[in-house]
């Protein structure tokens, strides 16, 4: 059976389990799988570009943020340097917490912190990996389910372990899930290393840049 929608995924999971008493918790297995998938998968299809304006020392990250690729001040030649917490604190102390055009940033809680703190409103561009859009009754498919349904299937089945106890299928599903994720991540790495213009194609994933405040 093809798996291209949320309904088809639920049906296939139920078929693999062959347990009518677990039907009601299949959506929970999928939710748990999505959380794990967002931690495990790193693919160019997750890349998104957002524009915003730096107005202070801190900026809240986008709600769908997974990993920062780069931050650049509009008109600047270089990407901002990712700093450790120790390096950020050292620079602030050494420079007496000056303001100016930021050349570095760090991750802190759910925010970015910039150094120097902006001394004016500075438009910037953020390129980051975003969460894979969750499957819902109104969003019944996404690029991952279309492209790699096995990751969704085996990832969901893995989270049935507390209900299946010592079922030997869990180990098989874990191996199949790990292999599928590895193949997908390796494919993305190979695309990055190629000279086929995939970097340009990434920009075409969105109808326009995303703006957030």
Residue pairs with C-beta under 8 A, 6 or more apart in sequence:
1 8
1 11
1 12
1 15
2 8
3 9
3 12
3 145
3 149
3 152
3 153
4 141
4 145
4 146
4 149
5 140
5 141
5 145
6 30
6 135
6 136
6 137
6 140
6 141
6 145
7 140
9 30
9 135
9 145
9 149
9 152
9 153
9 156
10 26
10 27
10 30
12 153
13 26
13 29
13 30
13 153
13 156
13 157
14 20
14 22
14 23
14 26
16 153
16 157
16 169
17 157
17 160
17 164
19 163
22 160
22 163
25 163
26 156
28 159
29 156
29 157
29 159
29 160
30 135
30 152
30 156
31 134
32 156
32 159
33 152
33 155
33 156
33 158
33 159
34 132
34 134
34 135
34 155
36 155
36 158
36 159
37 132
37 144
37 151
37 152
37 155
37 181
38 66
38 131
38 132
40 181
41 132
41 144
41 151
41 181
41 184
41 185
42 67
42 129
42 185
42 188
43 184
43 185
43 187
43 188
44 188
44 191
44 192
44 198
44 202
45 143
45 144
45 147
45 188
45 205
46 66
46 129
46 130
46 131
46 132
47 69
47 127
47 128
47 129
47 130
47 202
47 205
48 62
48 64
48 127
48 128
48 129
48 130
48 205
48 206
48 210
49 125
49 126
49 127
49 203
49 206
49 209
49 210
50 62
50 125
50 126
50 127
50 128
50 209
50 210
50 211
50 212
51 123
51 124
51 125
51 126
51 209
51 210
51 211
52 59
52 123
52 124
52 126
52 211
52 212
52 213
53 121
53 122
53 123
53 124
54 73
54 102
54 114
54 118
54 121
54 122
54 123
54 124
55 118
55 121
55 122
56 117
56 118
57 113
57 114
57 117
57 118
58 108
58 111
58 112
58 113
58 114
59 111
59 112
59 114
60 110
60 111
61 107
61 110
61 111
61 112
62 126
62 128
62 130
62 210
62 212
64 130
64 131
65 128
65 129
65 130
65 131
66 128
66 129
66 130
66 131
67 128
67 129
68 82
68 107
68 112
68 126
68 127
68 128
69 127
69 128
69 129
70 79
70 80
70 126
70 127
71 79
71 80
71 105
71 112
71 124
71 125
71 126
71 127
72 78
72 79
72 80
72 124
72 125
73 80
73 101
73 102
73 122
73 123
73 124
74 122
74 123
74 124
74 125
76 101
78 103
80 102
80 103
80 104
80 105
80 114
81 103
81 104
81 105
82 104
82 105
82 106
83 91
83 104
83 105
83 106
83 115
84 106
85 106
85 108
87 104
87 106
88 104
88 106
88 113
88 115
91 104
91 115
92 115
95 116
97 117
98 116
99 116
99 117
99 118
99 119
100 116
100 117
100 118
100 119
101 116
101 118
101 119
101 122
102 114
102 115
102 116
102 117
102 118
102 122
103 115
103 116
104 114
104 115
105 112
105 113
105 114
105 115
106 112
106 113
107 113
125 209
132 142
132 143
132 144
133 139
133 142
133 143
134 142
135 141
135 142
135 145
135 152
144 151
144 152
145 152
147 184
148 180
148 184
150 176
150 177
150 180
151 177
151 180
151 181
151 184
154 173
154 174
154 176
154 177
154 180
155 177
157 169
157 170
157 173
157 177
158 170
158 173
158 174
158 177
160 170
161 167
161 170
164 170
191 198
192 198
192 199
